[in-house]
Amino acid sequence: MTDLTRAGFLRLAATSAAALAFGSSAHGQTPGDFKMETRPIPKTGEPLPAIGCGTWRTFDVGGSAPEIARRADVLRALFAAGGKVIDSSPMYGSSEAVVGKALARIDDGRAQAFVATKVWTSGHAAGIRQMETSLNRMGADPIDLMQIHNLVDWRTHLETLRDWKAAGRVRYIGITHYHDGAFDDLAAVLKSVPMDFVQFNYALDDTAAEKTLLPLAADTGVAVLVNRPFGGGGLLRRIGANPLPGWAADIRATSWAQVLLKFILANPAVSCAIPGTGTPAHMAENARAANGLYPDAALRRRMVAELVG
């Protein structure tokens, strides 16, 4: 089995906290021998680690200091594994503010992060106000990636984002959705205007993106962030109590979450999957899916047949 294209590796910080989070003896590896795969952002070649952290629901914890401290530990686990992508939205309650407060608790937290959020409103002035608020909440000005959430008023916001990018306030521009009913509209945008990133749903039991969007993103040089990589959680809950099949060892998967993430990362058009979690141990476990060993076409078909039917 050949590895997918990669732009390099990020180092793993060998701290004692990370060692506990990774559970090295259970995985048969020490923290220092794991290096997360990176994939190049097509427009620039910048290496992007292949597993990030989504924040929908999981970071919406208000102003609770203990909960914010726990989310800081989630981000420490992400960084320790060589990850950096943190994705949020003003739609996600307090998540943006929690990301900003969590990063502030980490030494060089902002420097270690690739911060992404979204604009989710209508109108030019409203979009600017919302984005200014998001950058302030997340402590990220400039911000790495601003995405137009669920295609809402995308033409208006795209003009603003082009200006912000030219002014250095935004490094990358993207567009998103979470449901395959919008895939035709997403495809139309990618065909009509230049985009740096596109984000959409893709999972072992939700493969509609394979028909058009993933090939189109590859053809147009657009980086892909995958949301809902566990199919909204239903598939993971259904299969999670079962023992791992023998073939999981062939792709060095030690959990069902890694099995599902490896299915996604086997597609070379995928730049980064962003499973959401509020648990440091789960973040560390998810990160280990990006070890460069993924199912080939035959195993992918078997996975779908056995786990989805």
TIVEX-813188 format. One record per residue: chain; residue in one letter; x, y, z of N, C-alpha, C, O in turn; residue number from 1. Coordinates in steps of 0.02 Angstrom, whole numbers. Layout:
TIVEX-813188
(atom A a (X Y Z) (X Y Z) (X Y Z) (X Y Z) NUM)
...
***
This chain:
TIVEX-813188
(atom A m (42 -59 0) (0 0 0) (44 62 0) (91 67 40) 1)
(atom A t (30 109 -45) (72 169 -49) (42 224 -6) (-18 227 3) 2)
(atom A d (86 267 19) (64 324 58) (34 376 12) (50 378 -48) 3)
(atom A l (-9 418 39) (-36 474 2) (15 530 -1) (64 530 37) 4)
(atom A t (3 578 -47) (48 635 -54) (52 673 12) (2 685 44) 5)
(atom A r (113 691 30) (122 730 91) (173 784 80) (218 777 38) 6)
(atom A a (167 838 117) (214 894 110) (267 892 164) (313 934 163) 7)
(atom A g (262 845 211) (312 842 265) (280 820 329) (222 799 330) 8)
(atom A f (317 825 382) (293 805 448) (303 861 498) (349 901 492) 9)
(atom A l (259 863 547) (269 908 603) (295 869 663) (279 810 672) 10)
(atom A r (334 903 702) (363 869 760) (309 855 812) (257 887 813) 11)
(atom A l (322 807 855) (279 793 913) (315 815 976) (371 794 989) 12)
(atom A a (283 857 1014) (313 880 1077) (309 824 1128) (254 801 1146) 13)
(atom A a (367 802 1150) (369 744 1195) (364 767 1268) (414 768 1304) 14)
(atom A t (304 785 1287) (293 805 1355) (260 749 1394) (229 704 1364) 15)
(atom A s (267 750 1459) (237 697 1499) (162 698 1495) (130 645 1497) 16)
(atom A a (132 758 1489) (59 762 1483) (35 729 1420) (-15 693 1420) 17)
(atom A a (71 740 1365) (52 708 1302) (60 634 1306) (19 597 1279) 18)
(atom A a (112 611 1340) (122 538 1346) (64 505 1381) (42 451 1361) 19)
(atom A l (38 538 1433) (-19 509 1468) (-80 510 1423) (-119 463 1421) 20)
(atom A a (-89 566 1385) (-148 571 1343) (-148 519 1288) (-200 491 1272) 21)
(atom A f (-90 505 1260) (-87 458 1205) (-90 386 1227) (-106 342 1186) 22)
(atom A g (-77 372 1289) (-79 302 1312) (-30 260 1271) (-51 212 1239) 23)
(atom A s (34 277 1272) (82 248 1226) (87 173 1231) (96 140 1180) 24)
(atom A s (83 145 1291) (90 73 1296) (33 37 1262) (44 -17 1233) 25)
(atom A a (-28 65 1265) (-84 33 1233) (-78 34 1157) (-101 -11 1123) 26)
(atom A h (-47 86 1131) (-41 93 1059) (22 61 1031) (30 56 970) 27)
(atom A g (66 39 1074) (128 9 1050) (177 58 1023) (225 40 989) 28)
(atom A q (166 123 1037) (212 174 1014) (222 224 1071) (177 234 1112) 29)
(atom A t (280 254 1073) (291 308 1120) (272 373 1084) (272 375 1023) 30)
(atom A p (254 426 1122) (234 488 1090) (286 514 1041) (267 542 989) 31)
(atom A g (350 505 1055) (401 532 1013) (408 499 945) (441 527 901) 32)
(atom A d (377 440 935) (386 408 870) (325 418 825) (322 389 771) 33)
(atom A f (278 460 845) (220 476 803) (229 544 771) (246 593 805) 34)
(atom A k (218 548 706) (220 611 671) (158 614 626) (148 573 582) 35)
(atom A m (117 664 639) (56 671 600) (72 689 527) (114 731 514) 36)
(atom A e (37 657 482) (45 673 411) (20 743 397) (-29 766 426) 37)
(atom A t (55 778 354) (31 842 329) (18 836 254) (47 795 220) 38)
(atom A r (-27 880 231) (-43 882 160) (-40 954 137) (-60 999 174) 39)
(atom A p (-16 967 76) (-7 1036 54) (-73 1070 38) (-116 1041 5) 40)
(atom A i (-81 1132 61) (-136 1174 38) (-122 1189 -36) (-70 1219 -51) 41)
(atom A p (-166 1169 -82) (-149 1173 -153) (-129 1243 -177) (-84 1249 -219) 42)
(atom A k (-161 1295 -151) (-147 1362 -177) (-78 1388 -158) (-50 1431 -193) 43)
(atom A t (-49 1362 -103) (15 1389 -79) (68 1336 -65) (127 1353 -63) 44)
(atom A g (48 1274 -57) (96 1222 -38) (109 1219 37) (148 1177 59) 45)
(atom A e (78 1263 76) (88 1262 149) (64 1195 177) (9 1174 161) 46)
(atom A p (104 1162 218) (83 1097 246) (30 1105 299) (36 1146 344) 47)
(atom A l (-23 1065 292) (-78 1067 340) (-85 998 372) (-93 949 336) 48)
(atom A p (-82 993 438) (-90 928 470) (-159 899 455) (-208 935 450) 49)
(atom A a (-162 833 447) (-221 800 418) (-278 789 467) (-333 771 446) 50)
(atom A i (-268 800 532) (-322 796 581) (-322 862 621) (-271 885 646) 51)
(atom A g (-382 890 627) (-391 951 666) (-444 941 719) (-461 884 736) 52)
(atom A c (-471 996 744) (-521 994 797) (-580 1038 779) (-573 1098 770) 53)
(atom A g (-639 1007 773) (-700 1044 765) (-727 1065 833) (-710 1034 883) 54)
(atom A t (-769 1117 834) (-792 1144 898) (-867 1149 905) (-892 1175 955) 55)
(atom A w (-904 1123 856) (-977 1125 861) (-1000 1084 921) (-982 1025 926) 56)
(atom A r (-1037 1114 965) (-1062 1085 1027) (-1006 1072 1079) (-1015 1089 1137) 57)
(atom A t (-951 1044 1057) (-901 1021 1105) (-865 1078 1140) (-840 1069 1196) 58)
(atom A f (-862 1138 1110) (-829 1196 1142) (-881 1248 1165) (-861 1301 1188) 59)
(atom A d (-944 1233 1159) (-996 1280 1179) (-1010 1271 1254) (-1061 1243 1274) 60)
(atom A v (-963 1295 1295) (-967 1284 1367) (-973 1349 1406) (-963 1350 1467) 61)
(atom A g (-988 1404 1372) (-998 1468 1407) (-935 1492 1441) (-880 1486 1414) 62)
(atom A g (-943 1520 1501) (-886 1549 1536) (-858 1506 1591) (-821 1531 1634) 63)
(atom A s (-875 1442 1592) (-852 1398 1645) (-776 1390 1643) (-749 1363 1595) 64)
(atom A a (-742 1413 1694) (-669 1409 1696) (-644 1337 1693) (-597 1323 1655) 65)
(atom A p (-673 1290 1731) (-649 1220 1726) (-659 1191 1656) (-616 1155 1631) 66)
(atom A e (-715 1207 1623) (-727 1181 1556) (-680 1213 1505) (-657 1179 1459) 67)
(atom A i (-666 1277 1513) (-619 1310 1468) (-549 1279 1477) (-513 1268 1428) 68)
(atom A a (-530 1266 1539) (-465 1234 1552) (-462 1165 1518) (-410 1146 1492) 69)
(atom A r (-517 1129 1520) (-519 1064 1487) (-511 1071 1412) (-478 1030 1380) 70)
(atom A r (-542 1122 1383) (-534 1132 1310) (-463 1154 1294) (-438 1138 1240) 71)
(atom A a (-430 1189 1339) (-360 1204 1328) (-319 1139 1326) (-272 1133 1287) 72)
(atom A d (-338 1091 1367) (-303 1026 1366) (-317 989 1301) (-274 953 1275) 73)
(atom A v (-378 997 1273) (-393 968 1208) (-345 997 1155) (-317 960 1115) 74)
(atom A l (-336 1062 1157) (-292 1094 1107) (-220 1076 1119) (-181 1069 1072) 75)
(atom A r (-200 1067 1182) (-132 1044 1196) (-121 975 1165) (-68 961 1137) 76)
(atom A a (-170 931 1171) (-164 864 1141) (-159 869 1066) (-121 832 1035) 77)
(atom A l (-198 914 1035) (-194 924 963) (-124 947 943) (-94 919 897) 78)
(atom A f (-98 997 977) (-31 1024 960) (23 972 973) (70 965 934) 79)
(atom A a (17 935 1028) (67 885 1044) (71 831 991) (124 801 980) 80)
(atom A a (15 818 958) (14 767 904) (38 795 837) (42 758 788) 81)
(atom A g (53 859 834) (73 889 771) (17 922 733) (27 944 677) 82)
(atom A g (-43 924 763) (-100 956 731) (-102 1030 744) (-65 1056 786) 83)
(atom A k (-146 1066 707) (-151 1138 719) (-219 1167 699) (-235 1221 722) 84)
(atom A v (-258 1133 658) (-320 1162 632) (-375 1162 685) (-390 1109 713) 85)
(atom A i (-403 1220 699) (-459 1228 746) (-514 1264 708) (-504 1321 685) 86)
(atom A d (-572 1232 701) (-626 1260 661) (-685 1278 705) (-706 1238 746) 87)
(atom A s (-712 1339 696) (-769 1360 735) (-816 1401 692) (-810 1403 631) 88)
(atom A s (-865 1434 726) (-914 1475 691) (-953 1516 742) (-961 1494 799) 89)
(atom A p (-977 1575 723) (-1022 1612 767) (-1088 1575 779) (-1124 1590 826) 90)
(atom A m (-1102 1526 737) (-1162 1485 745) (-1156 1438 805) (-1207 1412 829) 91)
(atom A y (-1094 1426 829) (-1082 1375 880) (-1084 1402 951) (-1043 1382 993) 92)
(atom A g (-1129 1447 966) (-1136 1472 1034) (-1073 1507 1058) (-1048 1554 1025) 93)
(atom A s (-1046 1485 1114) (-987 1517 1144) (-921 1488 1118) (-868 1505 1144) 94)
(atom A s (-924 1445 1068) (-864 1408 1048) (-806 1453 1026) (-749 1440 1045) 95)
(atom A e (-820 1505 987) (-765 1549 966) (-730 1580 1027) (-668 1580 1030) 96)
(atom A a (-769 1606 1073) (-739 1637 1132) (-701 1586 1174) (-648 1602 1202) 97)
(atom A v (-726 1525 1178) (-691 1473 1216) (-626 1455 1182) (-576 1444 1216) 98)
(atom A v (-625 1451 1116) (-562 1439 1081) (-512 1493 1098) (-454 1478 1113) 99)
(atom A g (-533 1556 1095) (-487 1611 1110) (-460 1608 1181) (-401 1619 1192) 100)
(atom A k (-504 1593 1229) (-482 1589 1299) (-437 1528 1310) (-389 1531 1348) 101)
(atom A a (-453 1472 1276) (-412 1412 1283) (-342 1424 1254) (-292 1404 1284) 102)
(atom A l (-338 1455 1196) (-273 1470 1165) (-232 1516 1210) (-171 1509 1213) 103)
(atom A a (-265 1562 1244) (-229 1609 1287) (-198 1574 1347) (-152 1600 1378) 104)
(atom A r (-223 1515 1365) (-196 1476 1421) (-134 1435 1401) (-101 1407 1444) 105)
(atom A i (-119 1433 1336) (-65 1390 1311) (-7 1434 1289) (-17 1482 1252) 106)
(atom A d (52 1418 1310) (111 1455 1288) (116 1452 1211) (115 1398 1182) 107)
(atom A d (120 1510 1180) (123 1515 1107) (63 1480 1074) (69 1454 1019) 108)
(atom A g (6 1480 1108) (-52 1446 1082) (-74 1471 1014) (-86 1431 968) 109)
(atom A r (-78 1536 1005) (-99 1563 940) (-48 1546 886) (-68 1531 829) 110)
(atom A a (15 1547 902) (67 1532 852) (64 1459 830) (84 1443 773) 111)
(atom A q (40 1415 873) (36 1344 855) (-27 1326 816) (-31 1272 788) 112)
(atom A a (-75 1372 814) (-141 1355 787) (-150 1381 716) (-123 1433 697) 113)
(atom A f (-190 1344 678) (-218 1367 615) (-292 1379 630) (-331 1332 632) 114)
(atom A v (-310 1442 640) (-376 1460 665) (-423 1473 607) (-409 1514 563) 115)
(atom A a (-479 1437 606) (-529 1445 554) (-597 1459 586) (-616 1426 635) 116)
(atom A t (-634 1506 558) (-703 1515 579) (-743 1536 518) (-720 1528 461) 117)
(atom A k (-803 1563 529) (-849 1573 474) (-888 1638 483) (-894 1664 538) 118)
(atom A v (-915 1662 427) (-963 1717 429) (-1031 1687 413) (-1039 1650 364) 119)
(atom A w (-1081 1703 454) (-1146 1671 450) (-1201 1722 462) (-1233 1722 514) 120)
(atom A t (-1210 1765 413) (-1261 1817 417) (-1272 1844 347) (-1237 1824 300) 121)
(atom A s (-1319 1889 339) (-1333 1920 274) (-1317 1994 277) (-1328 2028 327) 122)
(atom A g (-1291 2019 222) (-1277 2090 217) (-1204 2108 227) (-1169 2077 267) 123)
(atom A h (-1181 2158 190) (-1111 2179 191) (-1090 2203 260) (-1041 2178 288) 124)
(atom A a (-1127 2251 288) (-1108 2279 353) (-1114 2228 409) (-1071 2224 453) 125)
(atom A a (-1167 2187 406) (-1175 2136 458) (-1119 2085 455) (-1096 2061 506) 126)
(atom A g (-1098 2068 394) (-1042 2020 387) (-978 2047 417) (-943 2011 452) 127)
(atom A i (-963 2110 404) (-903 2141 432) (-906 2142 508) (-857 2125 541) 128)
(atom A r (-963 2161 536) (-970 2163 608) (-960 2094 639) (-926 2086 689) 129)
(atom A q (-990 2044 607) (-984 1976 635) (-912 1951 631) (-888 1920 678) 130)
(atom A m (-879 1964 576) (-810 1940 569) (-763 1977 617) (-718 1947 645) 131)
(atom A e (-774 2042 626) (-733 2079 675) (-743 2049 745) (-694 2041 782) 132)
(atom A t (-804 2032 762) (-818 2002 827) (-783 1934 834) (-755 1918 886) 133)
(atom A s (-786 1895 780) (-755 1828 782) (-680 1833 792) (-651 1796 832) 134)
(atom A l (-647 1879 756) (-575 1886 763) (-557 1909 834) (-507 1887 862) 135)
(atom A n (-598 1952 862) (-585 1975 931) (-595 1919 981) (-555 1910 1026) 136)
(atom A r (-648 1880 973) (-661 1825 1019) (-606 1773 1017) (-586 1746 1069) 137)
(atom A m (-581 1758 958) (-532 1705 950) (-460 1729 958) (-413 1688 957) 138)
(atom A g (-451 1793 966) (-383 1820 972) (-342 1806 910) (-284 1788 914) 139)
(atom A a (-374 1815 852) (-342 1794 789) (-352 1848 736) (-396 1843 694) 140)
(atom A d (-310 1899 738) (-312 1951 688) (-240 1965 667) (-205 2001 702) 141)
(atom A p (-218 1938 610) (-257 1905 558) (-279 1835 576) (-253 1804 623) 142)
(atom A i (-328 1811 539) (-353 1744 548) (-329 1701 489) (-321 1726 434) 143)
(atom A d (-319 1637 503) (-293 1594 450) (-344 1580 395) (-328 1583 336) 144)
(atom A l (-406 1565 415) (-456 1546 366) (-524 1574 387) (-548 1560 443) 145)
(atom A m (-555 1613 343) (-624 1634 354) (-667 1602 299) (-652 1608 239) 146)
(atom A q (-720 1569 321) (-763 1532 275) (-833 1561 275) (-857 1585 327) 147)
(atom A i (-866 1558 219) (-935 1580 213) (-978 1520 232) (-980 1470 195) 148)
(atom A h (-1013 1525 288) (-1047 1468 319) (-1112 1452 282) (-1156 1495 274) 149)
(atom A n (-1118 1390 260) (-1179 1364 230) (-1203 1406 171) (-1263 1410 158) 150)
(atom A l (-1155 1437 136) (-1170 1475 75) (-1211 1538 86) (-1235 1569 38) 151)
(atom A v (-1220 1559 149) (-1264 1616 164) (-1235 1681 135) (-1181 1702 153) 152)
(atom A d (-1272 1711 89) (-1254 1775 57) (-1181 1774 34) (-1143 1821 47) 153)
(atom A w (-1162 1721 0) (-1091 1709 -13) (-1060 1760 -60) (-1001 1777 -53) 154)
(atom A r (-1098 1785 -108) (-1070 1834 -155) (-1050 1898 -119) (-998 1927 -132) 155)
(atom A t (-1093 1921 -73) (-1078 1982 -35) (-1016 1972 8) (-971 2014 7) 156)
(atom A h (-1013 1918 44) (-957 1907 90) (-892 1893 52) (-838 1910 76) 157)
(atom A l (-897 1863 -6) (-837 1849 -45) (-801 1914 -64) (-739 1917 -62) 158)
(atom A e (-838 1965 -81) (-807 2029 -98) (-770 2058 -38) (-714 2083 -44) 159)
(atom A t (-802 2054 20) (-769 2079 81) (-707 2039 96) (-655 2068 112) 160)
(atom A l (-711 1974 90) (-654 1931 107) (-596 1941 58) (-538 1936 78) 161)
(atom A r (-611 1955 -3) (-557 1970 -51) (-520 2033 -29) (-458 2036 -32) 162)
(atom A d (-557 2083 -6) (-526 2145 18) (-485 2131 81) (-429 2156 88) 163)
(atom A w (-512 2090 127) (-477 2074 189) (-414 2034 174) (-363 2043 207) 164)
(atom A k (-418 1990 126) (-359 1950 108) (-304 1996 80) (-245 1989 97) 165)
(atom A a (-324 2041 37) (-275 2088 7) (-244 2132 61) (-186 2152 55) 166)
(atom A a (-282 2146 114) (-257 2188 168) (-219 2149 221) (-191 2178 267) 167)
(atom A g (-216 2083 214) (-179 2041 260) (-216 2021 323) (-185 1997 371) 168)
(atom A r (-281 2031 325) (-320 2013 384) (-344 1940 382) (-362 1911 433) 169)
(atom A v (-345 1911 323) (-366 1842 312) (-314 1809 267) (-294 1837 216) 170)
(atom A r (-291 1750 287) (-241 1715 246) (-274 1673 191) (-248 1670 135) 171)
(atom A y (-329 1641 207) (-364 1598 159) (-439 1611 163) (-465 1630 215) 172)
(atom A i (-473 1598 107) (-545 1607 101) (-577 1540 83) (-550 1502 43) 173)
(atom A g (-635 1526 114) (-668 1463 98) (-744 1469 101) (-771 1522 116) 174)
(atom A i (-777 1414 85) (-850 1410 86) (-869 1341 113) (-832 1293 104) 175)
(atom A t (-927 1337 147) (-944 1275 182) (-1017 1256 174) (-1060 1296 155) 176)
(atom A h (-1029 1191 188) (-1096 1166 202) (-1088 1101 240) (-1034 1072 244) 177)
(atom A y (-1144 1077 268) (-1142 1016 309) (-1188 961 284) (-1195 909 316) 178)
(atom A h (-1221 973 225) (-1271 926 201) (-1264 917 126) (-1251 964 89) 179)
(atom A d (-1271 854 104) (-1260 840 33) (-1313 871 -12) (-1305 873 -73) 180)
(atom A g (-1368 894 16) (-1418 929 -24) (-1392 994 -53) (-1421 1022 -100) 181)
(atom A a (-1337 1019 -25) (-1307 1082 -49) (-1246 1069 -94) (-1213 1117 -115) 182)
(atom A f (-1231 1007 -109) (-1170 993 -146) (-1170 1023 -216) (-1118 1046 -240) 183)
(atom A d (-1227 1024 -250) (-1229 1053 -317) (-1213 1128 -314) (-1179 1155 -357) 184)
(atom A d (-1239 1161 -262) (-1225 1232 -254) (-1151 1245 -237) (-1121 1291 -263) 185)
(atom A l (-1123 1202 -194) (-1052 1209 -179) (-1010 1199 -242) (-962 1236 -254) 186)
(atom A a (-1028 1149 -281) (-991 1136 -343) (-996 1195 -391) (-946 1213 -423) 187)
(atom A a (-1053 1226 -395) (-1061 1283 -439) (-1016 1340 -418) (-988 1375 -460) 188)
(atom A v (-1009 1351 -353) (-964 1403 -328) (-892 1388 -347) (-856 1431 -372) 189)
(atom A l (-871 1326 -335) (-802 1307 -349) (-786 1314 -423) (-729 1328 -442) 190)
(atom A k (-835 1303 -466) (-824 1309 -538) (-823 1381 -562) (-796 1397 -614) 191)
(atom A s (-854 1426 -522) (-863 1494 -547) (-815 1545 -518) (-799 1595 -551) 192)
(atom A v (-790 1534 -456) (-746 1584 -425) (-688 1548 -390) (-696 1491 -368) 193)
(atom A p (-630 1581 -385) (-574 1550 -350) (-587 1545 -275) (-609 1594 -244) 194)
(atom A m (-575 1487 -247) (-579 1476 -175) (-516 1441 -152) (-487 1401 -188) 195)
(atom A d (-495 1456 -90) (-438 1421 -62) (-459 1356 -28) (-423 1306 -32) 196)
(atom A f (-517 1358 6) (-541 1301 44) (-615 1289 30) (-653 1335 14) 197)
(atom A v (-635 1226 37) (-705 1208 40) (-713 1158 98) (-670 1116 108) 198)
(atom A q (-768 1164 134) (-781 1119 190) (-850 1087 181) (-899 1121 166) 199)
(atom A f (-853 1021 190) (-917 986 183) (-914 920 221) (-862 899 245) 200)
(atom A n (-972 887 225) (-979 824 260) (-957 766 217) (-970 763 156) 201)
(atom A y (-923 718 249) (-899 658 215) (-883 607 268) (-847 622 316) 202)
(atom A a (-909 546 261) (-899 494 310) (-908 426 277) (-932 421 221) 203)
(atom A l (-889 374 313) (-895 306 285) (-966 290 267) (-978 254 218) 204)
(atom A d (-1015 316 304) (-1085 304 287) (-1117 365 254) (-1178 371 252) 205)
(atom A d (-1076 410 227) (-1101 471 195) (-1051 491 141) (-1012 538 149) 206)
(atom A t (-1052 455 86) (-999 460 35) (-1020 499 -27) (-986 494 -79) 207)
(atom A a (-1073 537 -24) (-1096 574 -83) (-1043 621 -110) (-1041 634 -170) 208)
(atom A a (-999 646 -67) (-947 692 -89) (-898 660 -139) (-865 696 -176) 209)
(atom A e (-895 594 -140) (-849 560 -185) (-870 568 -258) (-828 562 -303) 210)
(atom A k (-934 581 -270) (-959 583 -339) (-935 645 -377) (-913 640 -434) 211)
(atom A t (-940 703 -345) (-924 765 -380) (-876 810 -342) (-826 833 -369) 212)
(atom A l (-892 823 -278) (-855 875 -243) (-782 860 -232) (-739 903 -244) 213)
(atom A l (-766 799 -210) (-696 783 -198) (-655 785 -263) (-600 814 -263) 214)
(atom A p (-678 755 -318) (-640 762 -380) (-635 834 -404) (-583 854 -430) 215)
(atom A l (-689 872 -395) (-688 942 -417) (-638 983 -377) (-602 1024 -405) 216)
(atom A a (-636 972 -312) (-588 1008 -270) (-517 992 -292) (-474 1036 -295) 217)
(atom A a (-504 928 -307) (-437 909 -330) (-421 942 -397) (-365 966 -406) 218)
(atom A d (-469 944 -442) (-457 973 -508) (-447 1048 -506) (-410 1075 -546) 219)
(atom A t (-481 1082 -459) (-477 1155 -456) (-426 1180 -405) (-418 1241 -397) 220)
(atom A g (-391 1134 -372) (-340 1155 -325) (-367 1188 -263) (-341 1239 -240) 221)
(atom A v (-420 1159 -234) (-451 1186 -174) (-440 1137 -117) (-453 1077 -124) 222)
(atom A a (-417 1162 -60) (-407 1120 -1) (-475 1100 28) (-523 1138 24) 223)
(atom A v (-479 1040 56) (-542 1012 81) (-537 1000 156) (-494 963 180) 224)
(atom A l (-582 1032 194) (-593 1015 264) (-656 971 268) (-707 988 238) 225)
(atom A v (-651 917 304) (-708 871 310) (-741 879 379) (-709 867 430) 226)
(atom A n (-805 898 378) (-843 900 440) (-887 837 445) (-896 801 396) 227)
(atom A r (-914 824 504) (-955 766 517) (-921 701 495) (-952 659 463) 228)
(atom A p (-857 691 513) (-820 632 488) (-844 567 519) (-828 513 495) 229)
(atom A f (-882 571 573) (-911 511 603) (-985 504 583) (-1022 468 616) 230)
(atom A g (-1004 537 529) (-1073 532 505) (-1123 561 554) (-1179 536 560) 231)
(atom A g (-1103 613 590) (-1146 641 640) (-1144 604 706) (-1180 622 753) 232)
(atom A g (-1103 552 710) (-1096 514 772) (-1136 450 775) (-1121 407 816) 233)
(atom A g (-1186 443 732) (-1229 384 734) (-1192 320 719) (-1202 270 753) 234)
(atom A l (-1150 321 668) (-1113 261 649) (-1064 241 704) (-1058 182 721) 235)
(atom A l (-1029 290 732) (-980 275 784) (-1015 246 846) (-989 200 877) 236)
(atom A r (-1073 273 863) (-1110 245 920) (-1134 174 906) (-1134 131 950) 237)
(atom A r (-1153 161 844) (-1180 95 827) (-1126 41 828) (-1139 -15 851) 238)
(atom A i (-1068 56 802) (-1016 5 797) (-967 5 855) (-927 -41 863) 239)
(atom A g (-970 58 896) (-918 68 946) (-912 14 999) (-858 4 1027) 240)
(atom A a (-966 -22 1012) (-964 -74 1063) (-936 -140 1037) (-922 -185 1076) 241)
(atom A n (-927 -145 972) (-902 -207 942) (-826 -208 942) (-794 -156 941) 242)
(atom A p (-797 -269 944) (-724 -273 939) (-701 -252 869) (-736 -260 820) 243)
(atom A l (-640 -225 866) (-612 -206 802) (-601 -268 758) (-580 -319 784) 244)
(atom A p (-616 -264 694) (-602 -320 649) (-527 -330 639) (-488 -285 652) 245)
(atom A g (-508 -388 615) (-437 -403 606) (-403 -355 558) (-344 -340 567) 246)
(atom A w (-439 -332 507) (-407 -288 458) (-389 -219 487) (-351 -183 455) 247)
(atom A a (-415 -201 545) (-397 -137 574) (-322 -133 588) (-292 -80 582) 248)
(atom A a (-293 -189 607) (-221 -190 621) (-180 -177 558) (-125 -150 562) 249)
(atom A d (-208 -195 500) (-172 -185 437) (-162 -111 421) (-115 -92 386) 250)
(atom A i (-207 -69 447) (-200 3 436) (-181 39 501) (-186 100 507) 251)
(atom A r (-157 0 549) (-133 25 613) (-186 69 647) (-171 123 672) 252)
(atom A a (-248 44 649) (-302 77 684) (-314 42 750) (-322 -19 751) 253)
(atom A t (-316 79 804) (-325 49 869) (-392 69 901) (-404 54 959) 254)
(atom A s (-435 103 863) (-501 121 888) (-547 129 828) (-525 136 771) 255)
(atom A w (-612 127 843) (-661 137 789) (-657 208 761) (-666 218 701) 256)
(atom A a (-644 256 804) (-637 325 779) (-581 329 728) (-588 362 676) 257)
(atom A q (-525 296 740) (-470 296 692) (-489 260 627) (-469 281 573) 258)
(atom A v (-527 206 633) (-550 171 573) (-590 219 528) (-577 223 468) 259)
(atom A l (-637 255 557) (-678 301 518) (-638 359 489) (-650 380 433) 260)
(atom A l (-591 385 528) (-550 440 503) (-503 417 448) (-491 454 400) 261)
(atom A k (-476 357 454) (-431 331 403) (-468 320 337) (-438 329 283) 262)
(atom A f (-531 301 340) (-571 295 279) (-572 362 242) (-564 364 181) 263)
(atom A i (-582 416 279) (-584 483 249) (-517 504 221) (-512 528 165) 264)
(atom A l (-464 494 261) (-398 516 241) (-369 475 183) (-320 495 152) 265)
(atom A a (-400 417 169) (-377 378 112) (-391 414 46) (-361 397 -5) 266)
(atom A n (-436 462 46) (-450 501 -14) (-399 558 -19) (-398 601 25) 267)
(atom A p (-358 559 -71) (-304 609 -74) (-328 680 -83) (-289 727 -74) 268)
(atom A a (-392 690 -100) (-418 758 -106) (-431 790 -39) (-437 851 -34) 269)
(atom A v (-436 750 14) (-449 775 81) (-385 807 110) (-332 775 110) 270)
(atom A s (-391 868 133) (-334 901 164) (-332 889 239) (-279 876 267) 271)
(atom A c (-391 892 271) (-393 887 344) (-464 868 366) (-512 898 342) 272)
(atom A a (-470 820 410) (-533 804 442) (-536 838 510) (-486 841 545) 273)
(atom A i (-595 862 529) (-601 902 591) (-654 872 638) (-706 903 648) 274)
(atom A p (-641 813 666) (-688 786 714) (-692 830 776) (-642 857 799) 275)
(atom A g (-752 838 802) (-761 878 862) (-753 837 924) (-776 779 927) 276)
(atom A t (-722 865 974) (-716 832 1039) (-702 883 1093) (-670 934 1081) 277)
(atom A g (-726 868 1153) (-709 908 1211) (-667 869 1261) (-660 890 1319) 278)
(atom A t (-639 813 1238) (-602 767 1282) (-530 761 1257) (-519 740 1201) 279)
(atom A p (-480 778 1298) (-411 774 1275) (-390 705 1250) (-356 700 1200) 280)
(atom A a (-411 652 1285) (-392 584 1264) (-420 567 1196) (-388 534 1156) 281)
(atom A h (-482 590 1182) (-512 577 1117) (-475 617 1062) (-466 592 1007) 282)
(atom A m (-454 678 1079) (-416 717 1030) (-351 681 1012) (-333 677 953) 283)
(atom A a (-317 656 1062) (-254 620 1050) (-266 557 1010) (-227 540 965) 284)
(atom A e (-321 522 1025) (-337 461 988) (-354 477 915) (-330 443 870) 285)
(atom A n (-394 528 905) (-411 548 836) (-348 566 796) (-341 547 738) 286)
(atom A a (-303 602 828) (-242 625 794) (-202 567 766) (-172 574 712) 287)
(atom A r (-201 511 800) (-160 455 779) (-187 420 717) (-155 375 690) 288)
(atom A a (-246 440 694) (-270 413 630) (-227 437 572) (-223 403 521) 289)
(atom A a (-196 495 580) (-158 525 525) (-85 503 526) (-39 544 529) 290)
(atom A n (-75 437 524) (-7 411 526) (19 389 458) (72 358 453) 291)
(atom A g (-17 406 405) (6 391 337) (-12 322 312) (6 305 256) 292)
(atom A l (-46 281 352) (-64 214 331) (-140 210 327) (-174 215 378) 293)
(atom A y (-166 201 265) (-238 205 254) (-262 146 211) (-222 113 178) 294)
(atom A p (-328 133 213) (-354 77 174) (-349 89 99) (-359 145 75) 295)
(atom A d (-333 36 62) (-334 41 -11) (-405 33 -36) (-452 25 4) 296)
(atom A a (-414 35 -101) (-482 34 -129) (-520 -29 -110) (-580 -25 -94) 297)
(atom A a (-487 -86 -111) (-520 -149 -94) (-543 -149 -21) (-599 -171 -6) 298)
(atom A l (-501 -125 24) (-520 -124 94) (-575 -72 107) (-618 -83 149) 299)
(atom A r (-572 -17 72) (-625 33 79) (-693 3 61) (-743 15 95) 300)
(atom A r (-695 -35 7) (-758 -68 -13) (-781 -117 41) (-840 -122 56) 301)
(atom A r (-734 -153 69) (-750 -201 123) (-777 -164 184) (-824 -187 216) 302)
(atom A m (-746 -109 201) (-768 -70 259) (-841 -48 250) (-881 -54 296) 303)
(atom A v (-857 -23 192) (-926 -1 179) (-974 -61 183) (-1027 -56 214) 304)
(atom A a (-955 -118 153) (-998 -176 153) (-1010 -202 224) (-1066 -221 241) 305)
(atom A e (-958 -204 264) (-963 -233 330) (-994 -186 382) (-1029 -207 428) 306)
(atom A l (-980 -122 375) (-1000 -75 428) (-1063 -36 410) (-1097 -12 455) 307)
(atom A v (-1078 -30 347) (-1138 7 326) (-1189 -39 296) (-1249 -34 310) 308)
(atom A g (-1166 -86 254) (-1212 -134 223) (-1242 -109 158) (-1281 -144 127) 309)
***
